[in-house]
Amino acid sequence: MTLSRDPRELLAVASDLLDGVHDRFVSGVGAPSAVHKGPDDFATAVDLELEKRLTGELRDRTGIDVHGEEFGGPDLGSGPVWVLDPIDGTFNYSAGLPTAGTLLALLDDGVPVLGLTWLPLVGRRYAAVADGPLLEGGTPLPALGRTSLASSIVGLGALNIDSRGRIPGAYRLQVLAQLSRVSSRIRIHGSTGVDLAFTAAGILGGAVVFGHNAWDNAAGVALVRAAGGVVTDLGGKPWTVTSDSVLAGAPGVHGEILDILGSLGDPRSEPSGGRTQ
C-alpha cells in the first residue's frame, strides 16, 4: 500500500465534491447521446462535463490522479488512483429513469480502499471506507446478516439473448432462468452501481454483474465489503480490479448464487452468435 492520507479524510473530500455536482446531475436528466461508444452504449455531454469537472477537483483537493470512464487515466493497479464513472446507467439517465448515479472509488495498488455511490434522482448517498461501516447519507447502516436466496431480491446485469462476447446472452438467460427457480424476485435495473449499492444496503440480497470495467464495479465492491457482504467473480475467485465479472451478496445468498452459477458451467462454452456486448 502507498496511500499516505487518512482514507476517512479522503472520503469526506470526495463526498463534498460529489455533493457539489448534484444540481448539475439532476438538471441534465434526459440529455441525448453525444458520443457513440458501441452497440447500445454512448456518453452524453453531461458525462463528459462531469468527468472533466470532478477529475480536476479531485486532483486539486487530494493530489491523486483520476482514471475516468470517458477520458481514461493512469494504471489502476499501481499506487493510489481514483476511478470514476460520472454517470452510471447512462441509457437510463438519458431516458429519464431515476436508476442512474455517479460512482467513485479510490484504489491503492488495485485494492478499493473507499467507495462512493451517489444516486441523486432517488435521494440516496452511499459511502464507505474498506473496514466499514457502510454509510447512507452519513448514517451508519447495520452490517449484513446471513439470509437466503429464496427470501431475497437479486439484481441482474444487462441481458440480450443475441449478445455475444465474454459472457454470451444465452448464458445470461440461463442464469436468469435458474435464479428464478429459487428467487422469483429478479430485477434488471440497468445500473451496476445501483445493484451493488443496494446489495450493500441490504435492499437486494445479491447482484450478478456481467461487466468487467473497474469504473462500474470498484465503488460497489468497496461498499459491499464494508457492509460485511461477500464479493467474488462469477467463478468464485476473489474480486480484483482485473476480474471479468462480479458476484456480490449477503452471507448465505452469495454462496447459493455461486452454486447455481457453478452448475451452469463455463459461459465461454455458449454459442456466440449475434451482437457484441
Secondary structure, DSSP 8 states (H G I E B T S, - for coil): ----S-HHHHHHHHHHHHHHTHHHHHHTTT--EEEEEETTEEEEHHHHHHHHHHHHHHHHHH---EEETTTB-S-TTSSEEEEEEEEESHHHHHHT-S--EEEEEEEETTEEEEEEEEETTTTEEEEEETT---EETTEE--------GGG--EEE----TTEESSS-HHHHHHHHHHHHHH---EE--S-HHHHHHHHHTTSSSEEEE----HHHHHHHHHHHHHTT-EEE-TTS-B--TT-S-EEEESTTHHHHHHHHHHHH--GGGS---SEE-
